[in-house]
Amino acid sequence: PYLAHACMEPMNCTAHVRRDGCDVWVPTQAQTAARTAAAEASGLPESAVQIHTTFAGGGFGRRLRQDFVVEAVQLSKAVGAPVQVLWTREDDMQHDFYRPVNCTQLRAALDARGFPRAWFQRIAGPRTALRGVIVPYAIDNVRVEQVEEDPGVPVGPWRSVGASQNGFTIECFVDELAHAAGQDPLAYRLALLKQAPRHRAALQLAADKAGWGKKLPAGHGRGIAVYESFAGWVAHVVEVQVVRGVIRVKRVVSAVDCGLAVNPAGVLAQTESSITFALTAALKGEITIGDGRVVQGNFNDQPLLRIDEMPPIEVHLVPSREPPGGVGEPGVPPIAPALANAVFAATGQRLRRLPLRLDKS
């Protein structure tokens, strides 16, 4: 579905346009772009524009855009005085640049052992839909197609961009292949990742720490997924309990290979943040359009995961001397598929659409 960024701090900007210069105070992820936008809106040369970067209450890609900067600069220029623009929550949620919708078709041909010899994937979505679409598994014949579409809704970068969607479709499909082959999902992946040591290491560490294979109570299930994006390899094992059609996440165990962890505490914090962000998206995230406008406007109809819904999270680092890689985004893509695979293990229902909702009939 479309997804909003839903930053805790709505979009805001303070601008002071004068005859000889322009000062802009803004929580932005793109200072150079903000400076260019302010110069164009004020009619001043870029050399006359000063950007003062403030702390940001979340960004997730939304603050790469400059619409709120332009608004403040234009108003300041019009009134000849400093102006602070602060969007309401409704402004923010209904005038976002959303994660785009995406639809994917997947097919595979299995050999006598149940392993894929051919893989076909067709994606309908904007160009960002191809982000992270590389399949790491040892498959002889892989074909990926894209049908580019523009639904007329403003879209933009959202934490992990297209990898969040491709991680879901690829890792759910691999789980389905393992089930069709009558094999354990972990063992099946490991057998197909012999040429991908960093995927294997993260997968094995997460599985070991989670106690993969240990018996769970009735109504519980474990799911697993591994994905590489932004030079970070992350595996998640998610345990769920399903009671009367309600999905409760009971535990998340993660393994992260980001190369050399210069600041291990920062890696843990970013991974925990990614998990929280991704669980909200997988279970509750959905922006819909009705009568030509966004329906949702605040956290009452686009809720976030609450503290009593959060599971215990364990994050383990894969020892590495490789160059440092990404940590802010790679933890997002594997959560939704690991969660969906856990729901299947608990209920036998395959969920192929986000947000994840069980058939309660």
Sequence and secondary structure as in RCSB ss.txt:
>XXXX:A:sequence
PYLAHACMEPMNCTAHVRRDGCDVWVPTQAQTAARTAAAEASGLPESAVQIHTTFAGGGFGRRLRQDFVVEAVQL
SKAVGAPVQVLWTREDDMQHDFYRPVNCTQLRAALDARGFPRAWFQRIAGPRTALRGVIVPYAIDNVRVEQVEED
PGVPVGPWRSVGASQNGFTIECFVDELAHAAGQDPLAYRLALLKQAPRHRAALQLAADKAGWGKKLPAGHGRGIA
VYESFAGWVAHVVEVQVVRGVIRVKRVVSAVDCGLAVNPAGVLAQTESSITFALTAALKGEITIGDGRVVQGNFN
DQPLLRIDEMPPIEVHLVPSREPPGGVGEPGVPPIAPALANAVFAATGQRLRRLPLRLDKS
>XXXX:A:secstr
 BB    SS  EEEEEE SS EEEEE  S HHHHHHHHHHHHT  GGGEEEEE   S  TTGGG  HHHHHHHHH
HHHHTS EEEE  HHHHHHS  BB   EEEEEEEE TTS EEEEEEEEES GGGGTT    S  SEEEEEEE   
 SS B   TTTTHHHHHHHHHHHHHHHHHHTT  HHHHHHHH TT HHHHHHHHHHHHHHTTT    TTEEEEEE
EEEETTEEEEEEEEEEEETTEEEEEEEEEEEE SS SSHHHHHHHHHHHHHHHHHHHHH  B EETTEE   STT
TS    GGG   EEEEE    S     SSTTSTTHHHHHHHHHHHHHS    SSS      
